[in-house]
C-alpha cells in the first residue's frame, strides 16, 4: 500500500501526543492488509526501540497479526519472558521489552492495521495505556477513511473525465465536414458549455445544386441532452435522404421524440430547431423553424430577411402546425443559423427579440464588409472565462 499523504502528518502528530501521555519511548502505525506487516510511520524518543526503516514483512512475523486477527487490543508486559513473543525474531530485532497495540478499524469494520507503543524495558506499559491508544487509533482511522474516500473520488473523477473526453470525441465525429464547392461554402462554430453539447448541427448536399442544413438545440445541456442529440444524428441523416420538405423532416423528428418519451412521465424534453433546404438551381430556400431563434439571410446587395416562420418546439405537440416557409435570395448571399448560446454569450444583454435584431445588424455589417463571422465568433468564445450554455453557429455562403 502506498502512503497516504495527509495520513503521514496525522500519524506523526498522534504519536508525538501519545509520547506525552504514555510512558513508552517508541511508537508506530502499521498496515496489516494483504498479509503484510508494513510500518507506515514511526516515532522514537531517546532510548527507544531500534525500529528498522522500511519494514515490510509477512504479517505472521509481527505481534500485530495477533491484534489484527483477533480484532482486539494486545498488551505484552514482559516480551522476553512470555511465549510466543520471546521466540519471535522481531522481539530481538526491535529490542521489545513491553508492547501495547490496538487495531485501527475502517468504516466497514475491517482492520486497516495497528497503532502500537513499545519500549525496551519490560513493564513500561499497562492496561490504562490501551484506552489512550484506542482513542488515538480512532482519530487515525477517520483520517485514513477520509483520505481513501478522497483518493477514490479523485480516481472516479479522472475516469469520468476520460469517459467524457471519449464521448466528446465521438460527438465531434458526428459533425458534418465543411463544404466548399462551386455553389456553396459552409463553416461552423461548435462549443459545448461543458464536455458535451446539447446543440446539434448538420448539413449535406442531397443532389446537384440542392443542400440541407439544420441546427437543433436540445433542452438543457450536458450528458443527457448530448445523448439525445447523438441519437438523432443517424436518424436525421436517413430522413434527409428520403424527405425533401422541411416540414416533413421536422414532423418526423417530432414523432420520434414523442415516441421516445411517451411511456416515461419522469423524462420530458423539447427541442428547438431550424431546418433549411437550399436550392441553388432556383435561388430558393425552404425552411421550417420549430421555436428556434430566427435564421438570417443577407444578400450582398444589402437586402435581408429573418427566417422565423414556423411552429412550436419539437416534442410538445403530437402534430406540428404546417407553417413551412419559402424565400428567394440573390446571389451571392449569406445565411446564418445559430443556437441561443450565441445570443447569451456574444451579444450584449437585452430582451430576446432585441438580441436577434442586434445580431442581424452585426451580421449585415460583416457581410457588407466581406468579413466572415465564424472566425470572429470563435475569437470571442476563446476569450470567455465560462460558458452557461452551448454555442453553435453555422455560416452558409451561397456563391
Backbone torsions as a table, in degrees:
resi	resn	phi	psi	omega
1	UNK	NA	129.7	176.7
2	UNK	-74.6	152.5	-177.7
3	UNK	-68.5	145.1	175.1
4	UNK	-91.4	123.6	-168.4
5	UNK	-60.9	-50.3	-178.7
6	UNK	-69.4	-30.6	178.2
7	UNK	-61.0	-39.0	-177.0
8	UNK	-55.4	-50.8	-178.0
9	UNK	-67.5	-39.4	178.9
10	UNK	-61.9	-42.1	-179.5
11	UNK	-63.9	-43.1	178.7
12	UNK	-63.5	-41.9	178.1
13	UNK	-60.9	-43.1	-179.6
14	UNK	-62.8	-45.6	-176.8
15	UNK	-68.2	-33.5	175.4
16	UNK	-64.8	-40.8	176.7
17	UNK	-65.4	-41.6	179.8
18	UNK	-60.2	-36.6	-177.3
19	UNK	-64.5	-18.0	179.8
20	UNK	-89.9	-14.4	-176.4
21	UNK	-119.1	-11.3	179.7
22	UNK	-120.7	138.7	-172.7
23	UNK	-75.1	-9.6	178.1
24	UNK	-65.7	160.0	-178.2
25	UNK	-112.3	-0.6	179.0
26	UNK	-136.3	143.4	-178.2
27	UNK	-144.7	147.6	172.9
28	UNK	-153.4	157.9	171.7
29	UNK	-113.8	130.3	-177.7
30	UNK	-128.9	151.1	171.3
31	UNK	-99.2	138.7	176.7
32	UNK	-117.8	17.7	-179.4
33	UNK	-73.6	156.5	175.9
34	UNK	55.3	32.1	176.0
35	UNK	60.7	27.4	177.0
36	UNK	-122.5	143.3	175.3
37	UNK	-103.6	106.7	-177.1
38	UNK	-122.3	120.9	174.9
39	UNK	-83.1	118.0	-174.9
40	UNK	-89.8	-40.7	177.3
41	UNK	-145.9	146.0	178.5
42	UNK	-138.9	158.1	178.5
43	UNK	-144.6	126.3	-176.1
44	UNK	-123.2	134.7	166.6
45	UNK	-93.0	165.7	179.2
46	UNK	-58.0	131.9	-179.7
47	UNK	85.3	7.7	-179.4
48	UNK	-77.6	-174.2	-179.0
49	UNK	-73.9	139.7	179.3
50	UNK	-77.7	79.0	-179.0
51	UNK	-78.0	122.2	-177.6
52	UNK	-65.9	162.8	174.3
53	UNK	-78.2	152.3	171.3
54	UNK	51.5	50.2	177.2
55	UNK	-72.2	123.1	179.0
56	UNK	-150.9	94.0	-172.9
57	UNK	-130.2	165.5	171.1
58	UNK	-56.3	138.8	-172.3
59	UNK	-60.3	-27.6	-178.7
60	UNK	-66.1	-16.0	-178.7
61	UNK	-78.2	-8.2	-172.1
62	UNK	-114.2	160.6	169.8
63	UNK	-66.1	-28.8	-171.4
64	UNK	-65.2	-23.1	-179.9
65	UNK	-66.8	-28.0	176.8
66	UNK	-68.3	-41.6	177.9
67	UNK	-62.9	-47.0	-176.4
68	UNK	-68.3	-42.9	-178.3
69	UNK	-66.5	-42.6	-177.8
70	UNK	-85.0	-13.6	-176.6
71	UNK	53.9	40.3	-179.4
72	UNK	-141.5	153.7	176.1
73	UNK	-62.1	156.8	177.8
74	UNK	-133.9	129.0	176.3
75	UNK	-121.2	121.9	176.7
76	UNK	-119.8	106.3	-175.4
77	UNK	-78.4	-33.7	-177.3
78	UNK	-139.9	85.0	-172.2
79	UNK	-64.3	-33.0	-174.5
80	UNK	-75.2	-9.9	-179.0
81	UNK	-124.5	18.6	-178.7
82	UNK	-135.9	128.1	175.4
83	UNK	-79.6	150.6	0.6
84	UNK	-86.7	5.0	-169.1
85	UNK	-68.2	-36.8	-176.8
86	UNK	-68.3	-20.0	-179.9
87	UNK	-92.3	-6.4	-177.0
88	UNK	-84.3	138.5	-177.5
89	UNK	-61.8	-31.9	-176.7
90	UNK	-66.1	-25.8	179.7
91	UNK	-62.7	-45.1	177.4
92	UNK	-73.9	-40.9	-176.2
93	UNK	-61.7	-38.0	-179.0
94	UNK	-98.8	-1.6	-176.1
95	UNK	53.1	51.7	-175.8
96	UNK	-82.8	120.4	172.7
97	UNK	-97.9	-44.2	176.8
98	UNK	-139.8	153.5	-172.5
99	UNK	-147.6	141.3	170.4
100	UNK	-138.4	129.8	180.0
101	UNK	-140.1	145.3	178.4
102	UNK	-131.0	151.2	179.2
103	UNK	-74.0	148.7	170.9
104	UNK	-105.6	112.5	-175.8
105	UNK	-91.6	150.4	170.2
106	UNK	-96.9	172.3	-176.2
107	UNK	-63.4	-27.5	180.0
108	UNK	-84.9	4.9	178.7
109	UNK	91.0	-8.5	178.6
110	UNK	-75.7	161.3	-179.7
111	UNK	-96.5	122.6	176.2
112	UNK	-77.8	-43.6	-177.1
113	UNK	175.9	-143.1	-174.9
114	UNK	-140.4	153.0	169.0
115	UNK	-113.3	124.9	-170.0
116	UNK	-131.7	148.4	171.6
117	UNK	-123.8	139.0	179.7
118	UNK	-150.3	160.6	-176.5
119	UNK	-150.4	146.3	178.7
120	UNK	-64.7	-22.4	-178.4
121	UNK	-93.6	141.7	175.3
122	UNK	-69.1	158.9	174.5
123	UNK	59.5	27.2	176.3
124	UNK	-85.9	-15.2	-176.6
125	UNK	-122.6	152.1	-177.2
126	UNK	-142.0	178.2	-178.4
127	UNK	-57.8	-35.2	-177.6
128	UNK	-65.7	-25.0	178.4
129	UNK	-71.2	-25.4	-180.0
130	UNK	-61.3	-46.0	-178.6
131	UNK	-63.3	-34.8	176.6
132	UNK	-66.1	-44.6	178.1
133	UNK	-60.5	-41.7	-179.5
134	UNK	-63.0	-38.4	178.6
135	UNK	-62.4	-47.4	-179.3
136	UNK	-70.7	-32.2	177.7
137	UNK	-63.0	-36.3	177.6
138	UNK	-62.9	-41.2	177.9
139	UNK	-63.3	-45.5	179.4
140	UNK	-62.8	-39.6	178.7
141	UNK	-57.7	-45.6	179.6
142	UNK	-62.7	-40.4	179.4
143	UNK	-62.7	-45.5	179.7
144	UNK	-64.0	-44.3	-178.9
145	UNK	-60.8	-43.8	179.9
146	UNK	-64.5	-43.1	-177.4
147	UNK	-71.5	-36.9	177.1
148	UNK	-66.7	-38.7	177.1
149	UNK	-62.9	-41.8	178.5
150	UNK	-63.9	-42.0	179.7
151	UNK	-62.6	-43.3	178.7
152	UNK	-64.2	-39.8	178.7
153	UNK	-62.8	-42.4	178.6
154	UNK	-63.3	-41.4	178.0
155	UNK	-63.2	-40.7	178.8
156	UNK	-63.9	-44.0	179.7
157	UNK	-62.7	-40.6	178.5
158	UNK	-64.2	-40.1	178.8
159	UNK	-66.3	-42.6	178.3
160	UNK	-62.1	-41.0	179.0
161	UNK	-61.1	-42.8	177.6
162	UNK	-63.2	-42.5	-178.7
163	UNK	-68.4	-37.9	177.2
164	UNK	-66.6	-36.0	177.5
165	UNK	-65.4	-40.5	176.4
166	UNK	-62.6	-44.4	178.7
167	UNK	-62.2	-38.6	178.2
168	UNK	-63.0	-42.6	178.5
169	UNK	-62.7	-39.8	178.4
170	UNK	-65.3	-45.4	-179.7
171	UNK	-61.4	-43.5	180.0
172	UNK	-62.4	-33.6	179.7
173	UNK	-66.6	-17.3	178.7
174	UNK	-79.2	-13.7	-178.9
175	UNK	-68.0	147.4	177.9
176	UNK	-71.6	155.0	173.5
177	UNK	-75.3	150.6	175.7
178	UNK	-61.3	148.4	176.6
179	UNK	-115.3	135.1	173.7
180	UNK	-151.5	88.2	-178.7
181	UNK	-122.6	-160.5	-175.2
182	UNK	-69.5	-27.4	-175.5
183	UNK	-99.8	-31.8	-166.0
184	UNK	-150.4	152.4	173.8
185	UNK	-134.2	131.6	-178.1
186	UNK	-125.7	128.9	174.1
187	UNK	-128.1	162.2	-174.9
188	UNK	-152.5	162.0	172.5
189	UNK	-125.6	130.7	-177.3
190	UNK	-143.5	102.0	-174.9
191	UNK	-131.2	111.6	176.8
192	UNK	-69.3	152.2	175.4
193	UNK	-74.4	-25.9	174.1
194	UNK	-129.6	-133.1	179.7
195	UNK	-75.7	-40.4	-173.4
196	UNK	-119.4	154.1	-175.9
197	UNK	-112.3	144.1	172.2
198	UNK	-91.6	0.4	175.8
199	UNK	-88.2	153.6	178.6
200	UNK	-140.5	131.9	174.2
201	UNK	-135.4	137.5	-180.0
202	UNK	-144.7	153.8	173.5
203	UNK	-156.0	157.8	178.5
204	UNK	-165.6	162.6	172.0
205	UNK	-96.9	117.8	-175.9
206	UNK	-91.5	-28.7	174.5
207	UNK	-165.7	177.0	-176.1
208	UNK	-55.7	119.9	176.0
209	UNK	79.3	1.7	-178.3
210	UNK	-123.5	126.8	-176.6
211	UNK	-130.3	153.5	173.7
212	UNK	-123.2	153.8	175.4
213	UNK	-150.1	144.2	-179.8
214	UNK	-144.5	143.5	169.2
215	UNK	-128.2	125.8	178.1
216	UNK	-121.3	148.8	178.5
217	UNK	-132.7	105.8	179.9
218	UNK	-75.7	137.8	178.9
219	UNK	-51.0	132.6	-179.0
220	UNK	81.8	-168.8	175.3
221	UNK	-155.5	166.2	-177.4
222	UNK	106.9	-157.2	-170.6
223	UNK	-63.7	-48.2	-174.9
224	UNK	-63.0	-47.0	-179.4
225	UNK	-68.3	-34.3	177.8
226	UNK	-64.6	-40.2	179.1
227	UNK	-63.2	-40.1	177.8
228	UNK	-63.3	-44.3	179.1
229	UNK	-60.9	-42.9	179.9
230	UNK	-68.3	-30.9	176.8
231	UNK	-69.2	-33.1	-178.9
232	UNK	-72.2	-34.2	-169.4
233	UNK	-54.7	-54.3	-179.3
234	UNK	-66.8	-32.0	177.8
235	UNK	-66.4	-42.4	-179.9
236	UNK	-60.1	-40.0	-179.6
237	UNK	-60.0	-41.5	178.8
238	UNK	-69.1	-40.6	-179.1
239	UNK	-62.0	-45.6	-177.0
240	UNK	-61.3	-36.5	179.7
241	UNK	-70.6	-25.3	-175.3
242	UNK	-100.1	-20.9	-171.9
243	UNK	-126.4	134.5	179.4
244	UNK	-97.7	-28.3	-174.2
245	UNK	-78.2	125.6	175.4
246	UNK	-56.7	-38.2	179.5
247	UNK	-62.0	-44.6	-178.9
248	UNK	-66.3	-37.6	177.2
249	UNK	-61.2	-47.2	-179.2
250	UNK	-67.0	-35.4	177.1
251	UNK	-63.3	-40.0	179.7
252	UNK	-67.8	-40.8	175.8
253	UNK	-63.6	-41.3	178.8
254	UNK	-61.3	-42.9	179.8
255	UNK	-62.2	-43.9	-178.7
256	UNK	-64.6	-43.2	-179.7
257	UNK	-63.3	-43.7	177.6
258	UNK	-62.3	-39.6	-178.9
259	UNK	-66.4	-39.7	-179.6
260	UNK	-61.4	-36.4	-171.0
261	UNK	-112.2	6.3	-173.9
262	UNK	-68.1	-26.5	-178.2
263	UNK	-100.7	12.0	-179.8
264	UNK	-131.5	97.6	-177.1
265	UNK	-69.8	-18.4	-178.0
266	UNK	-84.6	-14.9	-178.2
267	UNK	-120.2	115.1	176.0
268	UNK	-132.6	151.7	176.0
269	UNK	-155.2	162.9	169.4
270	UNK	-140.9	159.9	-174.6
271	UNK	-134.6	127.1	170.9
272	UNK	-92.8	155.1	-179.9
273	UNK	-173.9	163.1	173.9
274	UNK	-137.0	133.8	-176.1
275	UNK	-126.2	130.4	-178.8
276	UNK	-119.1	146.6	163.1
277	UNK	-118.7	116.8	-176.9
278	UNK	-105.2	113.8	-179.4
279	UNK	-101.9	98.2	-178.1
280	UNK	-76.2	-11.8	177.3
281	UNK	-73.2	-31.4	-176.0
282	UNK	-120.9	6.8	-179.4
283	UNK	54.4	47.5	-177.8
284	UNK	-128.0	138.5	172.3
285	UNK	-117.6	123.5	170.5
286	UNK	-103.7	139.9	-177.9
287	UNK	-152.2	161.3	172.8
288	UNK	-136.1	127.6	-179.3
289	UNK	-110.2	113.4	-179.4
290	UNK	-99.6	79.1	176.2
291	UNK	64.2	24.5	-173.3
292	UNK	-103.8	154.5	173.3
293	UNK	-53.5	140.0	-173.7
294	UNK	-58.3	132.7	170.0
295	UNK	-71.4	166.8	-175.0
296	UNK	-131.0	130.2	175.5
297	UNK	-116.4	123.2	178.7
298	UNK	-128.7	115.9	175.7
299	UNK	-80.5	149.8	-179.3
300	UNK	-67.9	-14.4	176.7
301	UNK	-81.5	0.7	175.7
302	UNK	104.1	-15.6	178.1
303	UNK	-78.2	156.5	-177.2
304	UNK	-150.5	164.8	179.0
305	UNK	-154.2	141.0	173.8
306	UNK	-84.7	135.4	176.3
307	UNK	-99.3	81.5	-171.9
308	UNK	-122.4	-5.0	-177.9
309	UNK	-70.8	133.5	179.0
310	UNK	168.7	-152.0	-175.7
311	UNK	-131.9	-151.7	-175.9
312	UNK	-81.0	165.0	176.3
313	UNK	-58.5	156.3	178.6
314	UNK	-71.1	144.0	176.5
315	UNK	96.4	2.0	-178.7
316	UNK	-102.8	-54.9	-179.0
317	UNK	-97.3	151.8	175.7
318	UNK	-66.9	-35.1	179.3
319	UNK	-131.0	133.4	179.0
320	UNK	-79.8	144.4	174.0
321	UNK	-68.0	145.7	-179.5
322	UNK	-83.4	102.7	-179.1
323	UNK	-136.6	41.6	178.6
324	UNK	-68.7	137.1	-177.4
325	UNK	-116.5	160.0	179.8
326	UNK	-140.2	133.0	177.8
327	UNK	-134.1	150.9	173.8
328	UNK	-100.6	159.2	-179.5
329	UNK	-138.2	162.9	176.2
330	UNK	-105.8	137.1	177.5
331	UNK	-92.8	141.7	-5.4
332	UNK	-78.8	160.9	177.6
333	UNK	-149.1	167.6	-179.9
334	UNK	-126.4	142.0	178.5
335	UNK	-127.6	137.0	178.6
336	UNK	-126.8	123.9	171.6
337	UNK	-115.4	147.6	-173.6
338	UNK	-162.0	161.8	172.8
339	UNK	-96.0	168.4	-176.5
340	UNK	-69.7	-11.0	173.4
341	UNK	-61.1	-29.7	176.2
342	UNK	-64.1	-43.8	179.7
343	UNK	-68.1	-37.4	-177.1
344	UNK	-68.7	-34.7	-170.4
345	UNK	-110.1	-26.3	-170.4
346	UNK	-111.6	-3.0	178.7
347	UNK	-122.7	141.2	179.2
348	UNK	-58.9	140.6	-172.2
349	UNK	-59.4	137.7	177.3
350	UNK	-169.0	-175.1	174.5
351	UNK	-71.0	160.9	-169.1
352	UNK	-59.1	-40.8	-179.0
353	UNK	-66.7	-39.7	177.8
354	UNK	-66.4	-34.4	177.4
355	UNK	-62.0	-44.5	-179.7
356	UNK	-64.0	-42.6	178.5
357	UNK	-63.8	-39.4	178.3
358	UNK	-64.2	-40.4	177.2
359	UNK	-64.9	-41.1	178.4
360	UNK	-61.5	-43.4	178.4
361	UNK	-60.3	-43.5	179.5
362	UNK	-65.2	-41.9	-178.1
363	UNK	-64.9	-43.2	178.5
364	UNK	-61.0	-39.2	178.6
365	UNK	-64.1	-43.2	178.6
366	UNK	-62.8	-44.7	-179.8
367	UNK	-62.1	-43.2	179.6
368	UNK	-60.3	-36.3	-179.2
369	UNK	-93.4	7.7	179.6
370	UNK	55.3	44.6	178.5
371	UNK	-108.0	130.1	178.9
372	UNK	-75.6	130.7	-173.7
373	UNK	-79.5	-32.7	-174.8
374	UNK	-62.6	-47.7	177.0
375	UNK	-58.2	-36.1	178.1
376	UNK	-66.8	-41.1	177.6
377	UNK	-63.7	-41.6	179.8
378	UNK	-61.5	-39.2	178.2
379	UNK	-64.9	-42.3	177.9
380	UNK	-61.4	-44.8	-178.8
381	UNK	-62.9	-39.8	-178.1
382	UNK	-62.4	-22.2	-178.9
383	UNK	-95.9	-0.9	177.5
384	UNK	-80.1	136.1	-179.9
385	UNK	-78.9	-38.5	179.8
386	UNK	-137.7	155.3	176.0
387	UNK	-122.9	125.8	177.6
388	UNK	-92.8	-12.9	-179.2
389	UNK	-148.8	157.0	176.5
390	UNK	-67.3	150.2	179.7
391	UNK	-123.2	127.7	179.9
392	UNK	-143.9	134.3	176.6
393	UNK	-147.6	141.7	178.7
394	UNK	-127.3	122.6	179.0
395	UNK	-106.3	126.6	-178.0
396	UNK	-120.5	117.5	176.6
397	UNK	-104.6	116.9	176.7
398	UNK	-95.2	121.1	-171.5
399	UNK	-83.6	NA	NA
